């Protein structure tokens, strides 16, 4: 987004937020609620624990006071009938229903299509098996919600299709089946296929070689590809774009507008200073990663999900150094500050805090993945009483440890007061 468009976007954003200056809750119609338990089910793409972790960390950083428990349940090679982790009914009971979910996401299909041209028999098995998954979850708790995810794409965009029409065309048909099932059951839908495919095409136009690294083996997206998938899931849930929005009129010495934050102790002298307590954090995105940077250029992730805007008008000098907590964020022309800058894309104390939240997210999700892959699944049929008893105790203990890590994760995301200063720069 160029500076002129960014300025127009920020001005409009602040105008919309002016009706609720200082609002503490941008949640609005967001699909997740306090006390929700989310289980994210799927095959090896879910087992990568990337789009799942991003979605979780993004929700925690945007809503630090929203208590939601997250459990990822992906297993490599899975189809609608199950796979290496056990038959589908074992998988659903052990890895999904045991956590009493209030919301379940399902993404299956990459393996179900067989990596070959469309096969009606495979498709029929997929449709029947997917319906069985829905039926089992609904029977366990008719009140539970579901978000059905269309299979992410096989990359036939940056690389040559392996057969006429390409395998992704097959996955699109499987996605149409998922859409129909969601509509019939009143569930939400997230279209990973279209979202990632569109980004692949745009990225290819910019850098064809680097674009191949978005889905490097054509099946499993890199972290950059998973960012797009997380964005798509969050959009389907009504995720808000605003982290915080602040507009300061330095000439008048006043806060013109603010949203999802509290601005205090404004002093508009030769150096403009103020304290700010935002109610959210920017998304923990590694903007310095070249593949992620390409995806950011090829998508609307920042404009749609990550707006931490600062606008300062009425400045006299040509350039100003912005510091937060006495650490330099950057030097900006007064015109850029008047148009508005997006702090979410910069290195700030808030981005460091958000990265710590993502680190804890990765830690607890890795622990949970180890639990059901390396402990529960291999030992689930061991009937020796001491082992059976110890296994139950171990699972209960690991679940509690995961819950404690999620508590720490939310505590780490709690708002922190920061001191801002804008001083004239050479």
C-alpha positions in Angstrom: 0.0 0.0 0.0 1.6 3.3 -1.0 1.8 6.3 1.4 -1.2 8.2 -0.2 -3.5 5.2 0.0 -2.3 4.4 3.6 -3.1 8.0 4.6 -6.6 7.7 3.1 -7.1 4.4 4.7 -6.0 5.6 8.2 -8.1 8.8 7.9 -11.1 6.7 7.1 -10.3 4.2 9.8 -10.1 7.0 12.4 -13.3 8.6 11.2 -15.2 5.3 11.6 -13.7 4.8 15.1 -14.5 8.4 16.2 -18.0 7.3 17.2 -16.4 5.2 20.0 -13.3 7.1 21.0 -11.3 5.2 23.5 -13.4 2.1 22.9 -12.0 -0.9 24.8 -13.5 -3.6 22.6 -13.2 -3.9 18.8 -14.5 -7.5 19.0 -18.0 -6.7 17.7 -19.4 -9.8 16.0 -16.3 -11.9 16.4 -17.2 -15.6 16.3 -15.2 -16.8 19.4 -16.5 -16.2 22.8 -15.2 -16.3 26.4 -14.9 -19.9 27.5 -14.7 -21.4 24.0 -12.7 -24.5 23.5 -11.4 -24.8 19.9 -10.1 -28.0 18.3 -8.5 -27.8 14.9 -8.6 -31.1 13.1 -6.9 -32.2 9.9 -4.1 -34.0 8.1 -0.3 -33.1 7.8 -1.0 -29.5 6.8 -2.8 -29.0 10.1 -0.1 -31.1 11.8 2.5 -28.5 10.7 1.0 -26.4 13.5 1.4 -23.2 11.6 -1.9 -21.8 10.5 -3.3 -23.2 13.7 -0.7 -21.4 15.9 -0.9 -18.2 13.9 -4.7 -18.1 14.3 -4.4 -18.8 18.0 -1.7 -16.3 18.7 -3.5 -13.7 16.6 -6.7 -14.1 18.6 -4.7 -13.9 21.9 -2.9 -10.8 20.9 -6.0 -9.1 19.7 -8.2 -10.2 22.6 -5.9 -10.8 25.6 -8.9 -11.0 28.0 -10.8 -13.5 26.0 -10.4 -17.0 27.6 -10.3 -19.5 24.8 -8.5 -22.9 25.0 -6.9 -24.2 21.8 -6.1 -27.8 20.8 -4.5 -28.7 17.5 -5.2 -32.3 16.2 -3.5 -32.8 12.8 -2.0 -36.1 11.7 0.1 -36.7 8.6 -1.6 -38.7 5.9 -5.1 -38.5 7.4 -8.2 -38.9 5.2 -11.8 -38.7 6.2 -11.5 -42.3 7.4 -8.5 -41.6 9.6 -4.9 -42.8 9.0 -1.7 -43.3 11.0 -3.2 -41.9 14.1 -6.0 -44.5 14.1 -9.4 -44.9 12.5 -11.6 -41.8 12.3 -13.8 -42.7 15.3 -10.7 -43.3 17.4 -9.2 -40.0 16.2 -12.4 -38.1 16.9 -12.9 -39.5 20.4 -9.3 -39.2 21.5 -8.1 -36.0 19.8 -11.3 -34.0 19.5 -14.3 -34.9 21.6 -12.1 -35.6 24.7 -11.6 -31.8 24.9 -15.3 -31.0 24.8 -15.0 -28.5 22.0 -17.4 -25.7 21.5 -15.9 -25.0 18.0 -14.2 -27.5 15.7 -12.4 -26.7 12.5 -11.9 -29.5 9.9 -9.5 -29.4 7.0 -9.2 -32.7 5.0 -9.0 -33.5 1.3 -5.4 -33.2 0.2 -4.8 -37.0 0.6 -8.4 -38.0 -0.1 -8.2 -37.1 -3.8 -5.3 -39.5 -4.3 -3.0 -37.0 -6.1 -4.4 -38.1 -9.4 -7.2 -37.0 -11.8 -10.7 -36.9 -10.4 -12.0 -40.3 -9.3 -15.7 -40.5 -8.6 -15.3 -43.4 -6.1 -12.7 -41.5 -4.1 -15.0 -38.5 -4.1 -18.0 -40.5 -2.9 -15.9 -41.9 -0.1 -14.8 -38.4 0.9 -18.3 -37.0 0.9 -19.7 -39.9 3.0 -16.7 -39.9 5.4 -16.9 -36.1 5.9 -20.6 -36.3 6.7 -19.8 -39.0 9.2 -17.3 -36.7 10.9 -20.0 -34.0 11.1 -22.6 -36.5 12.5 -20.2 -37.8 15.2 -19.4 -34.3 16.4 -23.0 -33.1 16.3 -24.2 -36.2 18.2 -21.6 -35.6 20.9 -22.7 -32.0 21.4 -25.5 -30.6 19.2 -24.6 -27.1 20.3 -21.0 -27.3 19.1 -20.1 -25.1 16.1 -18.0 -26.0 13.2 -15.9 -24.2 10.6 -15.3 -26.4 7.6 -12.1 -25.5 5.7 -11.8 -26.1 2.0 -8.6 -28.0 1.2 -5.6 -25.8 0.8 -4.2 -25.9 -2.8 -1.8 -28.2 -4.5 0.5 -25.7 -6.2 -0.2 -25.8 -9.9 0.4 -22.1 -10.2 4.2 -21.6 -9.7 4.9 -25.1 -11.0 3.7 -27.1 -14.0 0.7 -29.3 -13.3 1.5 -33.0 -13.3 -1.5 -34.0 -15.5 -4.0 -32.2 -17.6 -6.1 -29.8 -15.5 -3.8 -30.3 -12.5 -4.5 -31.8 -9.1 -5.7 -28.6 -7.6 -8.7 -28.7 -10.0 -9.6 -32.0 -8.2 -9.2 -30.3 -4.8 -11.5 -27.5 -5.9 -14.2 -30.1 -6.5 -13.6 -31.5 -3.1 -13.9 -27.9 -1.7 -17.3 -27.6 -3.4 -18.4 -30.7 -1.5 -17.2 -29.0 1.7 -19.2 -25.9 0.9 -22.3 -27.9 0.3 -21.9 -29.8 3.6 -21.4 -26.5 5.5 -24.4 -24.9 3.9 -26.6 -28.0 4.7 -25.5 -28.0 8.3 -25.4 -24.3 8.9 -21.6 -24.2 9.5 -19.0 -21.6 8.7 -16.7 -21.9 5.8 -13.1 -20.8 5.2 -11.8 -21.1 1.7 -8.0 -21.7 2.0 -7.8 -22.9 -1.6 -8.8 -19.7 -3.3 -6.9 -17.5 -0.9 -3.6 -19.2 -1.2 -4.0 -19.8 -5.0 -4.6 -16.0 -5.5 -1.5 -15.1 -3.5 0.6 -17.7 -5.4 -0.5 -16.0 -8.7 0.2 -12.5 -7.5 3.6 -13.5 -5.9 4.6 -15.3 -9.1 4.1 -12.1 -11.1 6.5 -10.3 -8.7 9.1 -13.0 -8.1 8.5 -16.4 -9.8 11.4 -18.1 -8.1 10.7 -16.9 -4.6 7.0 -17.6 -5.1 7.8 -21.4 -5.4 8.8 -21.3 -1.7 5.3 -20.4 -0.5 4.3 -24.0 -1.0 7.7 -25.5 -1.5 6.7 -29.2 -2.0 3.4 -28.2 -3.6 1.5 -29.7 -0.7 2.7 -28.2 2.6 2.8 -24.4 2.8 5.7 -22.6 4.3 5.0 -20.3 7.2 4.3 -17.6 4.6 1.6 -19.7 3.1 0.1 -20.6 6.5 -0.2 -16.8 7.2 -2.6 -16.6 4.3 -4.6 -19.5 5.6 -4.7 -18.1 9.2 -5.9 -14.8 7.7 -8.7 -16.6 5.8 -9.8 -18.5 8.9 -9.9 -15.3 11.0 -11.8 -13.4 8.3 -14.4 -16.1 8.3 -14.8 -15.5 12.1 -15.1 -11.7 11.7 -11.7 -10.8 13.0 -11.3 -7.0 13.4 -8.6 -5.0 11.5 -7.8 -2.6 14.3 -5.1 -3.1 16.9 -5.3 0.5 17.9 -5.8 3.8 16.2 -4.5 7.2 17.5 -4.7 10.7 15.9 -2.9 13.6 17.7 -3.3 17.2 16.8 0.1 18.6 17.9 -0.8 22.2 17.1 -3.8 22.1 19.3 -2.2 19.9 21.9 -5.0 17.4 21.9 -5.9 13.8 21.1 -8.2 14.2 18.0 -9.4 10.6 17.9 -8.5 7.1 19.4 -9.8 3.6 19.2 -9.0 0.5 21.3 -6.5 2.4 23.4 -6.2 5.1 26.2 -3.9 8.1 25.5 -2.8 10.1 28.6 -0.3 12.7 29.6 -0.1 14.4 26.2 2.5 17.2 26.1 2.7 18.9 22.7 5.8 21.0 23.3 9.0 21.1 21.1 9.0 17.3 21.7 5.6 15.7 21.6 5.2 13.1 24.3 2.3 10.9 25.6 1.6 7.6 27.3 -0.5 5.0 25.6 -2.2 1.8 26.9 -3.4 -0.2 23.9 -6.0 -3.0 24.5 -4.3 -5.3 21.9 -1.0 -6.2 20.3 0.1 -6.2 16.7 0.2 -9.6 15.0 3.5 -11.5 15.5 4.6 -11.6 11.9 8.2 -12.0 10.8 8.2 -9.1 8.3 12.0 -9.6 7.6 11.5 -13.1 6.2 11.7 -12.7 2.4 9.0 -15.2 1.6 6.7 -13.7 4.2 7.5 -10.2 2.8 6.5 -11.5 -0.7 3.2 -12.8 0.7 2.5 -9.6 2.5 3.0 -7.7 -0.8 0.7 -10.2 -2.5 -2.1 -10.1 0.0 -4.2 -7.9 2.2 -3.0 -9.4 5.5 -1.8 -6.1 6.9 -4.7 -3.9 5.8 -7.3 -6.5 6.7 -6.0 -7.7 10.1 -3.1 -5.6 11.4 -3.7 -1.8 11.7 -1.9 -0.2 14.6 -2.1 3.3 13.3 -0.5 6.6 14.5 -1.4 9.9 12.9 0.2 13.2 14.1 -0.7 16.5 12.5 0.4 20.1 13.2 4.1 19.4 13.4 6.5 22.2 12.3 9.8 20.4 11.6 10.5 18.4 8.5 11.4 15.1 10.2 10.8 13.5 13.6 12.3 10.6 15.5 9.7 8.4 17.1 10.7 6.6 20.3 8.7 4.2 22.4 10.0 3.5 25.9 13.2 5.4 24.9 13.8 3.0 22.0 13.9 4.4 18.5 11.2 3.1 16.2 12.1 5.2 13.2 12.5 8.7 11.7 9.5 10.0 9.6 8.8 13.0 7.5 6.1 15.2 9.0 4.0 14.5 5.9 4.1 10.8 6.6 3.1 11.3 10.2 0.2 13.6 9.1 -1.0 10.9 6.6 -0.5 8.2 9.3 2.0 5.3 9.8 1.2 1.7 10.7 3.3 0.7 13.8 2.2 -3.0 13.3 4.8 -3.4 10.5 7.7 -2.0 12.6 9.9 -3.3 15.4 8.4 -1.9 18.6 8.1 -3.0 22.3 4.5 -4.2 21.3 5.8 -6.4 18.5 8.4 -7.9 20.9 5.6 -8.7 23.4 3.5 -10.2 20.6 6.4 -12.5 19.6 6.6 -13.8 23.1 2.9 -14.7 22.9 3.6 -16.6 19.7 6.5 -18.4 21.4 4.3 -19.6 24.2 1.7 -20.7 21.6 4.3 -22.8 19.8 5.4 -24.3 23.1 2.1 -25.5 24.2 1.0 -26.7 20.8 4.3 -28.7 20.4 3.7 -30.2 23.8 0.2 -31.2 22.9 1.3 -32.7 19.5 3.9 -34.8 21.3 1.3 -35.9 23.8 -1.2 -37.5 21.4 1.4 -38.7 18.8 4.1 -40.0 21.0 2.3 -41.0 24.2 -1.5 -41.5 23.7 -1.5 -43.2 20.3 1.3 -45.7 20.9 0.0 -46.7 24.4 -3.7 -46.5 24.0 -4.3 -50.2 23.6 -1.9 -51.3 26.4 -4.1 -53.1 28.9 -1.4 -53.7 31.6 -3.1 -52.1 34.6 -0.1 -50.0 35.9 0.6 -48.7 32.3 -3.1 -47.9 31.8 -3.3 -46.1 35.1 -0.1 -44.2 34.5 -1.1 -43.2 31.0 -4.4 -41.7 32.3 -2.5 -39.8 34.9 0.2 -38.6 32.4 -2.5 -37.4 29.9 -4.3 -35.5 32.7 -1.1 -33.9 33.8 -0.1 -32.9 30.3 -3.5 -31.4 29.7 -3.2 -29.4 32.9 0.3 -28.3 31.8 -1.0 -27.2 28.5 -3.8 -25.3 30.2 -1.3 -23.5 32.4 0.8 -22.6 29.4 -2.3 -21.1 27.8 -2.9 -19.1 31.0 0.7 -17.8 30.8 0.2 -17.0 27.1 -2.8 -14.8 27.9 -1.0 -13.1 30.8 1.9 -12.4 28.5 -0.5 -10.6 26.1 -2.0 -8.3 28.8 -1.8 -4.6 27.9 1.3 -2.7 29.0 1.6 1.1 29.3 4.2 2.6 26.9 5.7 6.1 26.7 5.9 7.7 23.3 8.0 10.7 22.1 8.3 12.6 18.9 11.4 14.9 18.6 12.6 16.9 15.7 15.4 15.0 13.8 18.1 16.2 11.4 
